[in-house]
Amino acid sequence: MEALNRDIPAWFQAAESCQLRLPRFQRYEAWGNNEVTSLLEMVLQGLPVGATLVLNVGAEEQFESRPISGITETVHRCTEQLLDGQQRLTALYKSLNDLYRDRIYLVTSENDEEHGGRNVPRVHGIARWGKNGKRYPLWVDDPKGVLERGYFPLRLLKPGDTRQEIQKWCDTAAEGDLYKSRDIENKISPLREKILNYNIPFLALPADTAPDTALDVFIKMNTSSVKLTAFDIIVARFEDSTGQSLHQLVQDLNVQVPSASAYQSPQDFILSAAAMREDRTPTQASFHRIDLQNLADNWSDLIAGIEWAVQILEEEAIFDEARLPTVAVLPVLVALHEYIPEALDARGRARTLIRSYIWRAFFTHRYDNSVSSRALQDLRGLSEVIKSGTMDKIAPIFDSEQYPLPSFEELIRAGWPRRKDTLARGILALSLKGGARDFADDERARRHHLAQREYHHLFPSHLLADDGKMSTDLTDRALNCALVSWNTNRAIAAKEPIQYLQERTRGTPLGESEVRMRLQSHLIPYDQLAVGGYHSTENLETKACKIKQDYLLFLNERAKLMQPVIEALCKGEVWANTQ
């Protein structure tokens, strides 16, 4: 292995000519703003950022390749493949050439008290966004506005003949004041020289390095601040084993099953499901043992399983990760797909079993710990039941003594569903299953507008905390929560329940009966919610007592509505909220 030096302009020239390319198995950009600004400041201060690793290319490339992000494809022959250093070179190239769509990098000078009080260059990544055909904030495109804030654009430091661009920017920022313009240029020049002369050393593997050796070195040498994941490593080995790009297959998955990413990243979905299909736990250790050729050969079956799993979840009104009580069910569902029979009656029995499994996963503590091993155990049991058509062998999750359904008190005590609490999210999932019609606009909950729905306190948190003197442990209960639209949440605000229910009644021509039906779609008891008049009570202690009494009665009544529904779904019964 040979150690060499190369300055930033030479790196950029090699990348722009596509003589330096990335092996296709390399992950895409992984750095965020913090990593980019830190790198830029180290370069501008002349500090080392580490060596990179390249593989020299002989007559033919050992690995399929692509240009570095931001580079246009050319016809030049690739002479080097970058094995380590992609994030650093990409960050340098895109920031210096102002190629980030959502951010612009500006340079200033700040006093560094921790290191002797000297002035040092600082880099700030300013977020950008589009609105009404304009790019905001507007001031970053105005040289005068940028200078007034003590900045200049990082792009003025990029390699190449940029003298006219620098002069024009300085003249505009100085509003024609020649002396002020030259003074700005004099401050920019030393920093530009640092960029032009900055050296990034690299290690070069000879062109005759065996592919498996190059892959092993790539995995072991990657020392960036964003470490390689199991998926990143598998991508490299997958391409070497099969000749196919796993990145491309993942992109195909996003096209074929676009809803899959709503529940989990496609990478995690694939690895977890692939491990389970090989009778392995969905863990990091198992991911590295996946039979990659088998994965490639059965890719279409895996995609069909993911598509089927998404369909099942949608039928149960689980539309995204934020509302999914436990991700443990995802690989189990995907892996079960291959066992689903074609015969209608047998298929119906399997569907009932799976519905029961899903809701028991949501309403028992089966997956509170040892999730991976328990998921595999349940998959084995479920597949045996489906294959045999009998209940002689049963999955552990159906052991009611060990994994009972929640008690009445447990339902009442379940916390806020925005947090990752299985039972709390299970309760919310139940309301989505019931239709979860909005209190005001009557829209049913669907994936496409869940992002606009908000977690609403049915008994307002301010009312419970300020007037009812209750702690958040009591106010933030799953039974006190409903998903409503952003507009509805703002209209309700902190009003007493009786007040906003009366407003909703006046807002619909069908009156109170319609509002009752909308609340029933969430399994919310109307009569126990239609309470209020607290502000007419002058005695603070009496008021607090009355609020707490009404609130606890409401929680009890909602729990009573939910308990039989939970039992029915956990038996696999089809439930339609028709009351």
C-alpha positions in Angstrom: 0.0 0.0 0.0 1.4 3.4 -1.0 0.9 6.7 1.0 0.6 9.8 -1.2 -0.4 13.5 -0.9 -2.9 15.5 -2.9 -4.3 19.1 -2.4 -7.9 20.0 -2.6 -7.7 21.4 -6.2 -6.2 18.1 -7.4 -8.9 16.1 -5.6 -11.6 18.3 -7.3 -10.0 18.0 -10.7 -9.9 14.2 -10.4 -13.5 14.1 -9.2 -14.8 16.5 -11.9 -13.1 14.5 -14.7 -14.6 11.3 -13.2 -11.1 9.8 -13.1 -11.9 9.5 -9.3 -15.3 7.7 -8.8 -17.1 5.9 -6.0 -17.7 2.1 -6.1 -21.4 1.7 -6.5 -21.7 -0.2 -3.3 -20.7 2.9 -1.3 -23.5 4.4 0.7 -24.8 7.8 -0.2 -24.2 11.0 1.7 -24.6 10.6 5.4 -23.2 13.8 6.9 -25.4 16.5 8.3 -24.7 20.2 8.8 -22.7 19.7 12.0 -20.2 17.4 10.4 -19.8 19.6 7.3 -19.2 22.8 9.3 -16.7 21.0 11.6 -14.8 19.7 8.6 -14.7 23.1 6.9 -13.4 24.9 10.0 -10.6 22.3 10.5 -9.5 22.9 6.9 -9.6 26.7 7.2 -7.6 26.4 10.4 -5.1 24.1 8.8 -5.9 21.2 11.0 -5.6 17.5 9.7 -8.9 15.8 8.7 -7.4 12.3 8.2 -6.3 10.2 5.3 -8.5 8.8 2.6 -8.3 5.4 0.8 -8.4 4.8 -2.9 -8.2 1.7 -5.1 -6.1 2.1 -8.2 -7.9 0.9 -11.4 -6.2 -1.1 -14.0 -7.5 -1.9 -17.5 -11.0 -2.5 -16.0 -12.9 -1.5 -12.9 -13.3 -4.3 -10.4 -16.5 -2.7 -9.1 -19.3 -0.8 -10.8 -18.9 2.9 -10.0 -20.7 6.2 -10.0 -19.5 9.9 -9.8 -19.2 11.7 -6.5 -22.4 13.5 -5.5 -22.5 16.9 -7.3 -20.4 15.7 -10.2 -21.7 15.4 -13.8 -21.0 12.1 -15.5 -18.2 12.3 -18.1 -16.6 9.9 -20.6 -13.2 10.0 -19.0 -11.8 6.6 -17.9 -11.9 5.9 -14.2 -8.4 5.5 -12.8 -9.2 5.5 -9.0 -12.1 4.4 -6.8 -12.6 6.1 -3.5 -13.0 3.5 -0.8 -12.9 5.8 2.2 -13.2 9.6 2.4 -16.5 10.0 0.4 -18.2 12.1 3.1 -15.3 14.5 3.5 -14.7 15.1 -0.3 -18.4 15.4 -1.0 -18.8 17.9 1.8 -15.9 20.0 0.6 -17.0 19.9 -3.0 -20.7 20.6 -2.5 -20.1 23.4 0.1 -17.4 25.2 -1.8 -19.4 25.0 -5.0 -22.7 25.9 -3.2 -24.5 22.8 -4.4 -26.5 22.0 -1.3 -30.2 22.6 -2.1 -31.3 23.4 1.5 -28.2 25.2 2.9 -25.6 27.8 2.1 -22.3 28.0 3.9 -20.9 31.3 5.0 -17.6 32.2 6.7 -16.9 34.7 9.5 -14.2 35.4 12.0 -14.7 34.9 15.7 -12.5 35.3 18.8 -11.4 32.0 20.2 -11.0 32.6 24.0 -10.2 28.9 24.6 -7.1 29.1 22.4 -5.4 32.4 23.3 -8.0 34.8 22.2 -7.0 34.8 18.6 -9.4 35.3 15.7 -10.3 32.0 13.9 -12.5 31.3 10.9 -15.9 30.0 11.6 -18.4 28.4 9.2 -22.2 28.7 9.5 -24.6 26.6 7.5 -27.7 28.8 6.9 -30.8 26.8 6.2 -32.7 27.7 3.0 -36.2 27.1 1.8 -38.5 27.9 -1.1 -41.8 29.8 -0.9 -43.9 31.4 -3.6 -41.1 31.0 -6.2 -38.4 32.7 -3.9 -35.5 31.3 -1.9 -35.4 32.3 1.7 -33.8 33.9 3.7 -33.5 36.6 1.0 -30.5 38.3 2.6 -28.1 35.4 1.8 -28.3 36.4 -1.9 -27.6 40.0 -1.1 -23.8 40.7 -0.7 -24.5 43.8 1.3 -26.8 41.9 3.7 -24.3 39.1 4.1 -21.4 41.5 4.8 -23.5 43.5 7.3 -23.9 40.3 9.3 -20.2 39.7 9.2 -20.1 36.9 6.6 -18.9 36.1 3.1 -19.9 33.1 1.0 -17.7 30.0 1.3 -18.0 29.5 -2.5 -15.6 32.5 -3.0 -12.8 30.2 -1.6 -13.3 27.4 -4.2 -10.5 26.3 -6.5 -10.3 27.7 -10.0 -10.1 31.2 -11.5 -12.6 33.0 -9.4 -10.9 36.4 -9.3 -13.8 38.2 -11.1 -16.4 36.5 -9.0 -14.7 37.6 -5.8 -14.1 41.1 -7.0 -17.7 41.5 -8.2 -19.1 40.2 -4.8 -16.8 42.5 -2.8 -17.7 45.6 -5.0 -21.4 44.9 -4.6 -21.1 44.3 -0.8 -19.0 47.5 -0.4 -21.6 49.5 -2.6 -18.9 50.7 -4.9 -16.5 51.8 -2.2 -13.2 50.7 -3.8 -11.1 50.9 -0.6 -13.7 48.9 1.4 -13.9 46.4 -1.5 -10.2 45.8 -1.6 -10.1 45.4 2.2 -12.7 42.7 2.0 -10.7 40.9 -0.7 -7.6 41.1 1.5 -9.5 39.3 4.2 -10.8 36.6 1.8 -7.4 35.9 0.1 -5.6 34.2 3.0 -8.4 31.8 3.6 -8.6 31.0 -0.1 -4.9 30.2 -0.1 -5.5 27.8 2.7 -8.1 25.9 0.6 -5.9 25.9 -2.5 -2.9 24.6 -0.6 -4.6 22.2 1.9 -3.3 18.7 1.5 -5.5 15.6 2.1 -3.2 12.5 2.2 -4.4 9.2 0.9 -3.4 5.5 0.9 -3.6 3.7 -2.5 -4.3 0.1 -3.0 -2.7 -1.4 -6.1 -4.9 -2.2 -9.1 -4.3 -5.9 -8.7 -5.8 -6.0 -5.2 -8.3 -8.9 -5.0 -11.9 -7.6 -4.8 -12.6 -9.4 -1.5 -9.5 -7.9 0.0 -10.5 -4.4 -1.2 -13.9 -4.9 0.4 -12.4 -6.0 3.7 -10.1 -3.0 3.7 -13.0 -0.7 2.9 -15.0 -2.0 5.8 -12.2 -1.9 8.3 -10.7 1.4 7.2 -13.9 3.4 7.3 -13.4 5.7 10.2 -15.7 8.6 9.4 -17.8 10.2 12.2 -20.9 8.5 10.7 -19.9 4.8 11.1 -20.8 2.1 8.5 -24.1 0.4 9.4 -24.7 -3.3 8.9 -26.6 -2.3 5.7 -23.6 -0.3 4.4 -21.4 -3.4 4.8 -23.9 -5.8 3.3 -24.4 -3.5 0.3 -20.7 -4.0 -0.5 -20.7 -7.7 0.0 -24.0 -8.1 -1.8 -22.6 -6.5 -5.0 -19.5 -8.6 -4.8 -21.5 -11.8 -4.3 -24.3 -11.2 -6.8 -23.1 -8.5 -9.2 -26.3 -6.5 -8.4 -26.7 -3.2 -6.7 -28.6 -3.4 -3.4 -29.0 0.4 -3.5 -30.8 0.0 -6.8 -33.0 -2.8 -5.4 -34.0 -0.6 -2.4 -34.9 2.2 -4.8 -37.0 -0.3 -6.7 -38.7 -1.3 -3.4 -39.6 2.4 -2.8 -41.3 2.5 -6.2 -43.1 -0.9 -5.9 -44.2 -0.4 -2.3 -44.0 3.3 -1.6 -45.9 2.9 1.7 -43.3 0.6 3.2 -41.1 3.5 4.3 -43.9 4.9 6.4 -43.3 2.1 8.9 -39.6 1.6 8.8 -36.6 2.5 6.8 -36.4 0.3 3.7 -33.0 -0.9 4.8 -34.2 -2.1 8.2 -37.3 -3.6 6.6 -35.2 -5.6 4.2 -32.6 -6.9 6.7 -35.1 -7.8 9.4 -37.4 -9.6 7.1 -34.5 -11.4 5.2 -33.1 -12.6 8.6 -36.5 -13.9 9.7 -37.1 -15.7 6.4 -33.9 -17.6 7.1 -35.1 -18.5 10.6 -32.8 -16.0 12.3 -33.5 -13.3 14.8 -33.7 -9.8 13.3 -30.4 -8.6 15.0 -27.2 -7.0 13.8 -25.3 -10.3 14.3 -27.9 -12.1 12.1 -27.8 -9.5 9.4 -24.1 -10.3 8.7 -25.0 -13.9 8.3 -27.7 -13.5 5.7 -27.3 -15.6 2.6 -26.8 -12.8 0.1 -27.2 -15.0 -3.0 -30.4 -16.4 -1.5 -31.5 -12.8 -0.8 -30.9 -11.9 -4.5 -32.6 -15.0 -5.9 -35.7 -14.5 -3.7 -35.9 -10.8 -3.9 -39.3 -10.7 -5.6 -40.7 -12.9 -2.9 -39.3 -10.6 -0.2 -40.9 -7.6 -1.9 -44.2 -9.4 -2.2 -44.0 -10.2 1.5 -43.4 -6.5 2.4 -46.2 -5.4 0.1 -48.5 -7.9 1.8 -47.4 -6.8 5.3 -48.2 -3.2 4.5 -51.6 -4.2 3.1 -52.4 -6.1 6.4 -51.4 -3.1 8.5 -53.5 -0.7 6.4 -56.5 -3.0 6.8 -56.0 -2.7 10.6 -55.8 1.1 10.2 -52.1 1.3 11.2 -50.7 3.8 8.7 -47.2 4.7 9.9 -44.4 4.2 12.3 -45.5 7.0 14.7 -48.8 5.1 15.3 -47.3 1.6 15.2 -47.3 0.2 18.7 -44.4 -2.2 18.1 -42.1 -2.7 15.1 -41.7 -6.3 16.2 -44.6 -7.4 14.0 -43.1 -6.1 10.8 -40.6 -8.8 9.9 -43.0 -11.5 11.3 -45.7 -10.4 8.9 -43.3 -10.3 5.9 -41.9 -13.8 6.7 -45.4 -15.2 7.2 -46.4 -14.3 3.7 -44.9 -17.4 2.1 -47.0 -19.6 4.3 -50.4 -18.0 3.4 -52.5 -20.7 1.6 -54.4 -20.0 -1.6 -57.5 -21.9 -0.7 -60.2 -19.4 0.4 -61.3 -21.0 3.7 -57.7 -21.7 4.8 -56.7 -18.2 3.8 -59.5 -16.8 5.9 -58.4 -18.8 8.9 -54.9 -17.6 8.5 -56.1 -14.0 8.2 -58.0 -14.4 11.5 -54.9 -15.8 13.2 -52.8 -13.0 12.0 -55.3 -10.3 13.1 -55.3 -11.9 16.5 -51.5 -11.9 16.5 -51.2 -8.2 15.6 -53.6 -7.0 18.2 -52.1 -9.2 20.9 -48.7 -7.8 20.0 -50.3 -4.3 20.6 -52.1 -5.1 23.9 -49.8 -7.5 25.8 -46.3 -7.1 27.2 -45.0 -9.9 24.9 -42.6 -7.5 23.2 -41.6 -5.4 26.1 -38.1 -7.1 26.1 -36.2 -9.8 24.2 -38.1 -8.5 21.2 -36.0 -10.2 18.5 -36.0 -13.7 19.9 -39.7 -13.6 20.9 -40.6 -12.4 17.4 -38.8 -15.4 15.9 -40.5 -17.8 18.3 -43.9 -16.4 17.4 -43.1 -16.6 13.7 -42.3 -20.3 14.1 -45.5 -21.0 16.0 -47.7 -19.0 13.6 -46.2 -20.6 10.5 -46.7 -24.1 12.0 -50.4 -23.3 12.8 -50.9 -22.0 9.2 -49.2 -25.0 7.6 -50.9 -27.6 9.7 -54.3 -25.9 9.8 -54.6 -26.9 13.5 -54.0 -25.2 16.8 -51.9 -28.1 18.2 -48.8 -25.9 18.2 -49.4 -22.4 19.1 -47.2 -19.3 19.2 -46.1 -18.1 22.7 -47.9 -14.8 22.3 -51.2 -16.6 22.6 -50.4 -17.8 26.1 -53.0 -15.8 28.0 -51.6 -16.7 31.4 -48.2 -15.4 30.6 -49.3 -12.6 28.4 -52.7 -11.4 29.5 -54.6 -8.6 28.0 -54.4 -5.3 29.9 -56.5 -4.9 33.0 -59.0 -2.1 33.4 -56.6 -0.2 35.6 -53.7 -0.7 33.1 -55.8 0.9 30.3 -56.6 3.9 32.5 -52.9 4.3 33.5 -51.5 4.0 29.9 -49.4 7.1 29.1 -49.4 9.6 26.2 -49.3 7.8 22.8 -46.9 10.1 21.2 -44.2 8.4 23.3 -43.0 5.0 22.3 -45.3 3.1 24.7 -46.8 0.0 23.3 -50.1 0.0 25.3 -50.6 3.8 24.8 -50.1 3.5 21.1 -52.3 0.4 21.1 -55.2 2.5 22.6 -54.7 5.1 19.9 -54.6 2.4 17.2 -58.0 1.2 18.5 -59.5 4.6 17.8 -57.9 4.7 14.3 -59.4 1.2 13.7 -62.8 2.7 14.6 -62.5 5.4 12.0 -61.2 8.3 14.1 -63.4 10.9 12.3 -62.4 14.5 12.9 -64.6 16.4 15.4 -65.1 19.3 13.0 -64.5 18.4 9.4 -65.6 14.7 9.7 -62.5 13.4 7.8 -61.6 9.8 8.6 -57.9 9.2 9.6 -55.9 8.2 6.6 -52.1 8.0 5.9 -52.0 11.0 3.6 -53.2 13.5 6.2 -51.9 12.0 9.4 -49.1 14.4 9.3 -51.6 17.2 9.7 -53.3 15.5 12.7 -52.3 16.5 16.2 -52.5 14.7 19.6 -55.3 16.5 21.3 -56.1 16.4 25.1 -59.9 15.7 25.3 -59.9 17.2 28.8 -57.5 20.2 28.0 -54.1 19.8 29.8 -54.3 23.5 31.0 -57.7 22.8 32.6 -56.5 19.7 34.4 -53.1 21.1 35.5 -54.0 24.7 36.3 -57.6 24.4 37.7 -57.6 20.7 38.5 -54.1 20.8 40.1 -53.1 17.5 38.5 -49.6 16.3 37.4 -48.7 15.5 33.8 -48.6 11.8 34.8 -52.4 12.0 35.2 -53.2 14.5 32.5 -51.2 12.8 29.7 -53.1 9.6 29.5 -53.8 7.6 26.3 -57.5 7.6 27.1 -57.4 11.4 27.2 -56.0 11.6 23.7 -57.5 11.8 20.2 -56.0 12.6 16.8 -57.7 15.6 15.3 -56.8 18.0 12.5 -54.5 21.0 13.1 -57.4 23.4 12.5 -59.7 21.5 14.9 -57.1 21.5 17.6 -56.6 25.2 17.3 -60.4 25.8 17.3 -60.8 23.7 20.5 -57.7 25.2 22.2 -58.0 25.1 26.0 -61.8 25.2 26.1 -63.9 23.2 28.5 -65.2 20.0 26.8 -68.8 21.1 27.0 -68.0 24.3 25.2 -66.2 22.9 22.2 -68.8 20.1 21.9 -71.6 22.7 21.8 -69.6 24.6 19.1 -69.3 21.5 17.1 -73.0 20.8 17.4 -73.8 24.2 16.1 -71.3 23.7 13.3 -73.1 20.7 11.8 -76.7 20.7 10.4 -77.2 17.2 11.9 -76.7 18.5 15.4 -75.7 16.6 18.5 -76.3 13.1 17.1 -73.7 13.7 14.4 -71.1 14.9 17.0 -71.9 11.8 19.1 -71.1 9.6 16.1 -67.9 11.4 15.4 -66.8 10.8 19.0 -68.0 7.2 18.9 -65.6 6.6 16.0 -62.8 7.2 18.5 -64.6 5.2 21.2 -65.1 8.4 23.2 -68.1 8.5 25.5 -70.0 11.7 24.7 -72.0 12.1 27.9 -68.9 11.8 30.1 -67.0 14.3 28.0 -69.9 16.8 27.7 -69.0 18.4 31.1 -67.9 21.9 32.2 -69.1 25.0 33.9 -66.0 24.9 36.1 -65.2 28.6 35.7 -68.5 29.6 37.4 -67.2 27.8 40.6 -65.5 30.4 42.8 -64.1 28.0 45.4 -60.8 26.7 44.0 -60.8 23.5 46.0 -64.3 22.7 44.9 -63.4 23.4 41.3 -60.4 21.2 41.4 -62.3 18.4 43.0 -65.1 18.6 40.4 -62.7 18.6 37.5 -60.8 15.6 38.8 -64.1 13.7 39.5 -65.4 14.3 35.9 -62.0 13.5 34.4 -61.6 10.2 36.2 -65.2 9.2 35.4 -64.5 10.0 31.7 -61.3 7.8 31.7 -63.3 4.9 33.3 -66.1 5.1 30.8 -63.8 5.2 27.8 -61.9 2.2 29.2 -65.2 0.4 29.5 -65.9 1.1 25.8 -62.5 -0.2 24.7 -62.2 -3.3 26.8 -64.6 -5.5 24.8 -63.3 -4.3 21.5 -59.7 -5.2 22.6 -60.9 -8.7 23.5 -62.7 -9.1 20.2 -59.7 -8.0 18.1 -57.3 -10.1 20.1 -59.5 -13.1 19.3 -59.1 -12.3 15.6 -62.7 -11.1 15.2 -63.6 -8.6 12.5 -64.8 -5.4 14.3 -66.6 -2.5 12.7 -67.4 0.5 14.8 -71.1 0.8 13.9 -72.6 2.1 17.2 
